[in-house]
């Protein structure tokens, strides 16, 4: 098992709209396709910070879910095209992380 720690830079003044899109559309859609989202966070003092964490059982599962989500008609024609107005895709930072033996996320 491993996790993706995904860090995004939200455009100025777009934090509330981004969080609504994540919570109302992106997360529910990805979950409906089998993604496991374990957390979603915003910066306490910096409105440009958005972080979320997804869990995968294996690299094979990650590849299958990426294909299922990001090549879907819903993502390609509805969700994906609206993202750049809210979030700067050039500044996405994705870290693959593994829980230690004392982590509660194991």
mmCIF file of the C-alpha atoms, coordinates in Angstrom:
data_MODEL
# 
_entry.id   MODEL 
# 
loop_
_atom_site.group_PDB 
_atom_site.id 
_atom_site.type_symbol 
_atom_site.label_atom_id 
_atom_site.label_alt_id 
_atom_site.label_comp_id 
_atom_site.label_asym_id 
_atom_site.label_entity_id 
_atom_site.label_seq_id 
_atom_site.pdbx_PDB_ins_code 
_atom_site.Cartn_x 
_atom_site.Cartn_y 
_atom_site.Cartn_z 
_atom_site.occupancy 
_atom_site.B_iso_or_equiv 
_atom_site.pdbx_formal_charge 
_atom_site.auth_seq_id 
_atom_site.auth_comp_id 
_atom_site.auth_asym_id 
_atom_site.auth_atom_id 
_atom_site.pdbx_PDB_model_num 
ATOM 1   C CA . UNK A 1 1   ? 0.000   0.000  0.000   1.00 0.00 ? 1   UNK A CA 1 
ATOM 2   C CA . UNK A 1 2   ? 1.096   3.557  -0.652  1.00 0.00 ? 2   UNK A CA 1 
ATOM 3   C CA . UNK A 1 3   ? -0.379  7.030  -0.647  1.00 0.00 ? 3   UNK A CA 1 
ATOM 4   C CA . UNK A 1 4   ? -0.253  10.037 -2.919  1.00 0.00 ? 4   UNK A CA 1 
ATOM 5   C CA . UNK A 1 5   ? 0.193   13.358 -1.177  1.00 0.00 ? 5   UNK A CA 1 
ATOM 6   C CA . UNK A 1 6   ? -1.067  15.849 -3.755  1.00 0.00 ? 6   UNK A CA 1 
ATOM 7   C CA . UNK A 1 7   ? -0.293  19.539 -3.219  1.00 0.00 ? 7   UNK A CA 1 
ATOM 8   C CA . UNK A 1 8   ? -1.994  22.157 -5.390  1.00 0.00 ? 8   UNK A CA 1 
ATOM 9   C CA . UNK A 1 9   ? -1.645  25.914 -5.827  1.00 0.00 ? 9   UNK A CA 1 
ATOM 10  C CA . UNK A 1 10  ? -5.086  27.529 -5.973  1.00 0.00 ? 10  UNK A CA 1 
ATOM 11  C CA . UNK A 1 11  ? -5.517  30.712 -7.978  1.00 0.00 ? 11  UNK A CA 1 
ATOM 12  C CA . UNK A 1 12  ? -6.067  33.966 -6.035  1.00 0.00 ? 12  UNK A CA 1 
ATOM 13  C CA . UNK A 1 13  ? -9.629  34.350 -4.807  1.00 0.00 ? 13  UNK A CA 1 
ATOM 14  C CA . UNK A 1 14  ? -10.627 30.844 -5.968  1.00 0.00 ? 14  UNK A CA 1 
ATOM 15  C CA . UNK A 1 15  ? -10.189 28.811 -2.758  1.00 0.00 ? 15  UNK A CA 1 
ATOM 16  C CA . UNK A 1 16  ? -13.903 28.517 -1.928  1.00 0.00 ? 16  UNK A CA 1 
ATOM 17  C CA . UNK A 1 17  ? -14.829 27.608 -5.516  1.00 0.00 ? 17  UNK A CA 1 
ATOM 18  C CA . UNK A 1 18  ? -12.023 25.025 -5.642  1.00 0.00 ? 18  UNK A CA 1 
ATOM 19  C CA . UNK A 1 19  ? -13.047 23.393 -2.363  1.00 0.00 ? 19  UNK A CA 1 
ATOM 20  C CA . UNK A 1 20  ? -16.680 23.241 -3.567  1.00 0.00 ? 20  UNK A CA 1 
ATOM 21  C CA . UNK A 1 21  ? -15.587 21.616 -6.823  1.00 0.00 ? 21  UNK A CA 1 
ATOM 22  C CA . UNK A 1 22  ? -13.413 19.098 -4.968  1.00 0.00 ? 22  UNK A CA 1 
ATOM 23  C CA . UNK A 1 23  ? -16.058 18.226 -2.373  1.00 0.00 ? 23  UNK A CA 1 
ATOM 24  C CA . UNK A 1 24  ? -19.107 18.296 -4.651  1.00 0.00 ? 24  UNK A CA 1 
ATOM 25  C CA . UNK A 1 25  ? -17.672 16.878 -7.867  1.00 0.00 ? 25  UNK A CA 1 
ATOM 26  C CA . UNK A 1 26  ? -14.086 15.635 -8.012  1.00 0.00 ? 26  UNK A CA 1 
ATOM 27  C CA . UNK A 1 27  ? -13.895 13.588 -4.816  1.00 0.00 ? 27  UNK A CA 1 
ATOM 28  C CA . UNK A 1 28  ? -17.346 11.990 -5.210  1.00 0.00 ? 28  UNK A CA 1 
ATOM 29  C CA . UNK A 1 29  ? -16.630 11.166 -8.864  1.00 0.00 ? 29  UNK A CA 1 
ATOM 30  C CA . UNK A 1 30  ? -13.247 9.648  -8.109  1.00 0.00 ? 30  UNK A CA 1 
ATOM 31  C CA . UNK A 1 31  ? -14.680 7.661  -5.201  1.00 0.00 ? 31  UNK A CA 1 
ATOM 32  C CA . UNK A 1 32  ? -17.458 6.340  -7.453  1.00 0.00 ? 32  UNK A CA 1 
ATOM 33  C CA . UNK A 1 33  ? -14.715 4.987  -9.735  1.00 0.00 ? 33  UNK A CA 1 
ATOM 34  C CA . UNK A 1 34  ? -12.930 3.236  -6.841  1.00 0.00 ? 34  UNK A CA 1 
ATOM 35  C CA . UNK A 1 35  ? -10.397 5.828  -5.632  1.00 0.00 ? 35  UNK A CA 1 
ATOM 36  C CA . UNK A 1 36  ? -9.816  5.945  -1.877  1.00 0.00 ? 36  UNK A CA 1 
ATOM 37  C CA . UNK A 1 37  ? -9.425  9.522  -0.637  1.00 0.00 ? 37  UNK A CA 1 
ATOM 38  C CA . UNK A 1 38  ? -8.231  9.635  2.961   1.00 0.00 ? 38  UNK A CA 1 
ATOM 39  C CA . UNK A 1 39  ? -8.004  13.391 3.477   1.00 0.00 ? 39  UNK A CA 1 
ATOM 40  C CA . UNK A 1 40  ? -8.584  16.826 1.996   1.00 0.00 ? 40  UNK A CA 1 
ATOM 41  C CA . UNK A 1 41  ? -7.024  19.990 3.459   1.00 0.00 ? 41  UNK A CA 1 
ATOM 42  C CA . UNK A 1 42  ? -6.635  23.731 2.913   1.00 0.00 ? 42  UNK A CA 1 
ATOM 43  C CA . UNK A 1 43  ? -3.925  26.022 4.188   1.00 0.00 ? 43  UNK A CA 1 
ATOM 44  C CA . UNK A 1 44  ? -4.727  27.591 7.536   1.00 0.00 ? 44  UNK A CA 1 
ATOM 45  C CA . UNK A 1 45  ? -3.058  30.881 6.676   1.00 0.00 ? 45  UNK A CA 1 
ATOM 46  C CA . UNK A 1 46  ? -2.369  30.564 2.944   1.00 0.00 ? 46  UNK A CA 1 
ATOM 47  C CA . UNK A 1 47  ? -5.461  30.444 0.707   1.00 0.00 ? 47  UNK A CA 1 
ATOM 48  C CA . UNK A 1 48  ? -3.415  29.133 -2.211  1.00 0.00 ? 48  UNK A CA 1 
ATOM 49  C CA . UNK A 1 49  ? -2.695  25.801 -0.452  1.00 0.00 ? 49  UNK A CA 1 
ATOM 50  C CA . UNK A 1 50  ? -4.803  22.709 -1.092  1.00 0.00 ? 50  UNK A CA 1 
ATOM 51  C CA . UNK A 1 51  ? -3.620  19.207 -0.200  1.00 0.00 ? 51  UNK A CA 1 
ATOM 52  C CA . UNK A 1 52  ? -5.305  15.836 -0.495  1.00 0.00 ? 52  UNK A CA 1 
ATOM 53  C CA . UNK A 1 53  ? -4.262  12.256 0.035   1.00 0.00 ? 53  UNK A CA 1 
ATOM 54  C CA . UNK A 1 54  ? -5.264  9.161  -1.926  1.00 0.00 ? 54  UNK A CA 1 
ATOM 55  C CA . UNK A 1 55  ? -4.482  5.537  -1.061  1.00 0.00 ? 55  UNK A CA 1 
ATOM 56  C CA . UNK A 1 56  ? -3.621  2.690  -3.430  1.00 0.00 ? 56  UNK A CA 1 
ATOM 57  C CA . UNK A 1 57  ? -3.108  -0.985 -2.667  1.00 0.00 ? 57  UNK A CA 1 
ATOM 58  C CA . UNK A 1 58  ? -0.608  -1.421 -5.512  1.00 0.00 ? 58  UNK A CA 1 
ATOM 59  C CA . UNK A 1 59  ? 0.894   0.243  -8.575  1.00 0.00 ? 59  UNK A CA 1 
ATOM 60  C CA . UNK A 1 60  ? -1.387  -1.890 -10.739 1.00 0.00 ? 60  UNK A CA 1 
ATOM 61  C CA . UNK A 1 61  ? -4.448  -0.565 -8.925  1.00 0.00 ? 61  UNK A CA 1 
ATOM 62  C CA . UNK A 1 62  ? -3.196  3.026  -9.287  1.00 0.00 ? 62  UNK A CA 1 
ATOM 63  C CA . UNK A 1 63  ? -2.721  2.571  -13.034 1.00 0.00 ? 63  UNK A CA 1 
ATOM 64  C CA . UNK A 1 64  ? -6.191  1.042  -13.441 1.00 0.00 ? 64  UNK A CA 1 
ATOM 65  C CA . UNK A 1 65  ? -7.867  3.806  -11.440 1.00 0.00 ? 65  UNK A CA 1 
ATOM 66  C CA . UNK A 1 66  ? -5.970  6.564  -13.254 1.00 0.00 ? 66  UNK A CA 1 
ATOM 67  C CA . UNK A 1 67  ? -7.186  5.143  -16.551 1.00 0.00 ? 67  UNK A CA 1 
ATOM 68  C CA . UNK A 1 68  ? -10.748 4.763  -15.293 1.00 0.00 ? 68  UNK A CA 1 
ATOM 69  C CA . UNK A 1 69  ? -10.910 8.324  -13.925 1.00 0.00 ? 69  UNK A CA 1 
ATOM 70  C CA . UNK A 1 70  ? -8.733  10.438 -16.206 1.00 0.00 ? 70  UNK A CA 1 
ATOM 71  C CA . UNK A 1 71  ? -9.766  8.832  -19.502 1.00 0.00 ? 71  UNK A CA 1 
ATOM 72  C CA . UNK A 1 72  ? -13.486 8.899  -18.699 1.00 0.00 ? 72  UNK A CA 1 
ATOM 73  C CA . UNK A 1 73  ? -15.918 11.063 -20.654 1.00 0.00 ? 73  UNK A CA 1 
ATOM 74  C CA . UNK A 1 74  ? -16.880 12.817 -17.413 1.00 0.00 ? 74  UNK A CA 1 
ATOM 75  C CA . UNK A 1 75  ? -13.292 13.845 -16.693 1.00 0.00 ? 75  UNK A CA 1 
ATOM 76  C CA . UNK A 1 76  ? -12.305 14.706 -20.264 1.00 0.00 ? 76  UNK A CA 1 
ATOM 77  C CA . UNK A 1 77  ? -15.438 16.660 -21.172 1.00 0.00 ? 77  UNK A CA 1 
ATOM 78  C CA . UNK A 1 78  ? -16.777 18.091 -17.910 1.00 0.00 ? 78  UNK A CA 1 
ATOM 79  C CA . UNK A 1 79  ? -14.451 18.168 -14.915 1.00 0.00 ? 79  UNK A CA 1 
ATOM 80  C CA . UNK A 1 80  ? -10.990 18.446 -16.449 1.00 0.00 ? 80  UNK A CA 1 
ATOM 81  C CA . UNK A 1 81  ? -11.598 21.473 -18.690 1.00 0.00 ? 81  UNK A CA 1 
ATOM 82  C CA . UNK A 1 82  ? -12.807 23.594 -15.727 1.00 0.00 ? 82  UNK A CA 1 
ATOM 83  C CA . UNK A 1 83  ? -9.824  22.940 -13.460 1.00 0.00 ? 83  UNK A CA 1 
ATOM 84  C CA . UNK A 1 84  ? -7.322  25.481 -14.900 1.00 0.00 ? 84  UNK A CA 1 
ATOM 85  C CA . UNK A 1 85  ? -9.527  28.462 -14.000 1.00 0.00 ? 85  UNK A CA 1 
ATOM 86  C CA . UNK A 1 86  ? -9.282  27.492 -10.312 1.00 0.00 ? 86  UNK A CA 1 
ATOM 87  C CA . UNK A 1 87  ? -5.941  25.701 -9.897  1.00 0.00 ? 87  UNK A CA 1 
ATOM 88  C CA . UNK A 1 88  ? -2.491  26.173 -11.435 1.00 0.00 ? 88  UNK A CA 1 
ATOM 89  C CA . UNK A 1 89  ? -1.646  22.768 -12.916 1.00 0.00 ? 89  UNK A CA 1 
ATOM 90  C CA . UNK A 1 90  ? 1.966   23.852 -13.502 1.00 0.00 ? 90  UNK A CA 1 
ATOM 91  C CA . UNK A 1 91  ? 2.537   23.883 -9.736  1.00 0.00 ? 91  UNK A CA 1 
ATOM 92  C CA . UNK A 1 92  ? 1.128   20.449 -8.861  1.00 0.00 ? 92  UNK A CA 1 
ATOM 93  C CA . UNK A 1 93  ? 3.389   18.497 -6.521  1.00 0.00 ? 93  UNK A CA 1 
ATOM 94  C CA . UNK A 1 94  ? 2.691   14.788 -6.061  1.00 0.00 ? 94  UNK A CA 1 
ATOM 95  C CA . UNK A 1 95  ? 4.646   12.731 -3.559  1.00 0.00 ? 95  UNK A CA 1 
ATOM 96  C CA . UNK A 1 96  ? 4.240   8.985  -3.224  1.00 0.00 ? 96  UNK A CA 1 
ATOM 97  C CA . UNK A 1 97  ? 4.542   8.151  0.448   1.00 0.00 ? 97  UNK A CA 1 
ATOM 98  C CA . UNK A 1 98  ? 4.428   4.967  2.509   1.00 0.00 ? 98  UNK A CA 1 
ATOM 99  C CA . UNK A 1 99  ? 3.135   4.720  6.080   1.00 0.00 ? 99  UNK A CA 1 
ATOM 100 C CA . UNK A 1 100 ? 5.533   3.774  8.818   1.00 0.00 ? 100 UNK A CA 1 
ATOM 101 C CA . UNK A 1 101 ? 4.690   0.881  11.127  1.00 0.00 ? 101 UNK A CA 1 
ATOM 102 C CA . UNK A 1 102 ? 3.152   3.184  13.768  1.00 0.00 ? 102 UNK A CA 1 
ATOM 103 C CA . UNK A 1 103 ? 1.024   5.188  11.322  1.00 0.00 ? 103 UNK A CA 1 
ATOM 104 C CA . UNK A 1 104 ? -2.715  5.103  11.936  1.00 0.00 ? 104 UNK A CA 1 
ATOM 105 C CA . UNK A 1 105 ? -3.186  5.151  8.154   1.00 0.00 ? 105 UNK A CA 1 
ATOM 106 C CA . UNK A 1 106 ? -1.796  1.632  7.698   1.00 0.00 ? 106 UNK A CA 1 
# 
